[in-house]
Amino acid sequence: MKEIRNFCRIIYSKRWLNVSRGKKKKRIKRKKFRVGLIAIVISYVFLRMLPVFSISNLKTVTVENGVIEEVVSSKAVIIKDEVIYKSETQGAISLLKKEGEKVGKGVQIGKINKSENSSYSKELDEIEMQIELIKKTSGSKEVFNKDKEKIQSNIEIIIDELQNSIIKENYKDASIYKNTLLESIDKHQLVTGQKSLVSQSLDSLMKKRDNIIKNLEKSEIINYSSKAGIVSYELDGLEEVFSVNKINEYELSDFRIIDSNKIDLLEKKEVKYGEPVFKIIDNFAWYVMTEVDGKNADKLKEGKTIFVRINDNDKKIIARIVKLIKEKDKCLIILKFTDYLHEHYKERYIDLHIIKNTYDGLIVPNKSIIEKEGIKGVYIKDISGIVKFRPVKILTSDGENTIVSEGEGNSRQIEINVNGTKLKIGTIQMFDEVFTNGNKLKEGIILN
């Protein structure tokens, strides 16, 4: 306001008026002058205030240290070392451990109280029939000499298949082989030397029968863990599709999302022979398989240790790349983990975020960066109230922010290229005020 008053005083002085001595003429000129003076003052004030109005609409942010990660995200499948334990009988099931509980080797997990219609009783009846059959046929002597070798070979095959079917507990096939053997023996007598083979078959069946009788004498069967790990009663039907035993065999075509068929074993009160009872998952080592674009795997290689995030969890987990296969524009990656399976043991598919690089430095909004004479930089609000341009060295950027170098030395200088010449010049520093919309400013504007 002082400047305006001085300006008006100078304009209104006699040196500028240059009026005549006549009072009337003097009054007219002064009246016109006052009108013109008011217009000049209004224009002056408006022009002086205009930069202030435009600056007041601009926002600044304070420069701070920040971190931006270069991340590759993809869908992935978890591969676990899991063993499914199946029932050895039929009966009521009692489970002794909780879902997700960690157990050691040789720990009782469940027990089955056998029902009256136990499959062991049926199996014993079948074996008794086979033993009786072999005893009856072992004394037959008739044979056709011209078919001696052929008959011997056929009977050996039939008895072998009969024995294997019984051992494998495939009683349907065993019944077929039994009838086939009876028909053959009705027509021919066993060839010389066959008796030893029958004896071997008979000994195997007798041992099997003894074992069954011992099991029948027990009132319940205890299920033990054969390895240490996490107990789970949830199956998804993909335990054999995605197995640690196939890690070295997997190719790009093996990565796929398959619909799972989930089964909750806790809902079962009764089990039949051969039905799953529980599974043990090795919690020491587990794997994740994923597929990414080839261009996103440029900094990844086998044996490299990296950090990843799983799903929406902010926690970083260490993983090692154990397999990496590139084909055309795709890349198969298999990672090995040794921690945190207890958080994901129920999952088969996850959202995987591979952290390729982490950049530390000063963080500024992307929209604050402009280009001036071929040099990227930002406008800052100097301590003296003047808008100044500061060049920056960009390290990395995401959708919102950019990490720039802090510079070197006490003066925080960066190296820039000006018309082919490399120069070192000061860059932004911590706590500088950077304008978020630098394209609306010019260097040298004085801020009020």
Secondary structure, 3 states (H helix, E strand, C coil): CHHHHHHHHHHHCHHHHCCCCCHHHHHHHHHHHHHHHHHHHHHHHHHHHHHHHHHHCCCEEECEEEEEEEEEEEEEEEEEEEEEEECCCCEEEEECCCCCCEECCCCEEEEEEECCCCHHHHHHHHHHHHHHHHHHHCCCCCCCHHHHHHHHHHHHHHHHHHHHHHHCCCHHHHHHHHHHHHHHHHHCCCCCCHHHHHHHHHHHHHHHHHHHHHHHHCCEEEEECCCCEEEECEECCCCCCCEHHHCCCCCHHHCCCCCCCCEEHHHCCEECCCCEEEEEEEEEEEEEEEEEEHHHHCCCCCCCEEEEEECCCCCCEEEEEEEEEEECCEEEEEEEECCCHHHCCCCCEEEEEEEEEEEEEEEEEHHHCEEECCEEEEEEECCCCEEEEEECCEEEECCCEEEECCCECCCCEEEEEECCEEEEEECCCCCCEEECCHHHCCCCCECC
